């Protein structure tokens, strides 16, 4: 007898499907069309995502309500057009904006009443990048809670901001991003047409700053970054600063065709109103990053997210230094670890690899795999276009 989820949908296994929506319009219009198109996936995810029940419980406390209202007020001031985009998703999908905003807050609301108690976080994205005269590739496993499996899509958007949104700082954007159901684009992997290709790794500082900018708003803003220095400005978030943590792996291509590879670790500044950022440029060695701070001196949580990162880093570094796309696909597919693997598809694991992405800058393609990249065909191959690159250099 097949097992059913909360809303009656049967357990359907790992689907080899990557829905892609091409969409144009204002922030609200793009959000609305995303919500309308993927309404059933969003509703299904909201009804089955266990963490959302925890967020809702925290919201009902005094500290949780205060953190929510402060964060929302700050985002309406800082990024009103992304709040409109979220409202569009909620209206299009016919779901609650409140629930979607709780998803964006994530651990900022989930830990609001035990912010200083060592947390037992879980997580598991791995990123590997190379930038050499012969090959420029960024590979990434998108790891998430098991409920997220089959609950994601790709948004390929051309944002044409309204005059009102322009007055608040909105710009024209062209990007493509893998999105968890009901979430803002950006907090996974994607590219923009200003020359940026990137992937995100969740990081877990021990002490968070509820009320400050959620990482999902900062990574949404990265989709509009016009240069590395613009990205640095977005990550610093002067005047407020990030409330939680992540790292971003970036390949920047300029109008001359030259490329740079960076990792930036981002954390809350407990003493100031900006983010702490730690930048590393990779000239010769490959970029390898998982879910722990490798350079920034930040107190982190303990538990599976750190144990998993250590195990995956060990497995990755056991491979020969990657020189090309095939090498990166082999490493992303590694399952040698006993408890934690780079490509995680064990049925009993809380965190699963829901997809893997390979950005091949030499061929200007973004390939999405549902199964291990070294033994399967990509389910989708998207072109990488840098049509706006000459407008900023």
Secondary structure, DSSP 8 states (H G I E B T S, - for coil): ---B-TTS-B---------EEEEEE-HHHHHHHHHHHTHHHHHHHHHH-HHHHHHHHHHTSHHHHHHHHHHHHHHHHH-HHHHHHHHHHHHHHT--HHHHHHHHHTHHHHTTTSTTS--B-----EEEEEE-SS-EEEEEEEEEEGGGTT-EEEEEEEE---HHHHHTT---EEEEEEEETTS-TTSSEEEETTTEEEEEEEE-BSS--TTSB-HHHHHHHHTT--SHHHHHHHHH-TTT-BSSEEEEEEEEE-TTS-EEEEEEEEEE-TTSSSEEEEEEEESSS-EEE-SS-SSS---B-BSHHHHHHHHHHHHHHTS----SHHHHHHHHT----SS--SS---TT-SEEEEEEEEEETTTTEEEEESS-TTTS--SEEEE---TTGGG--
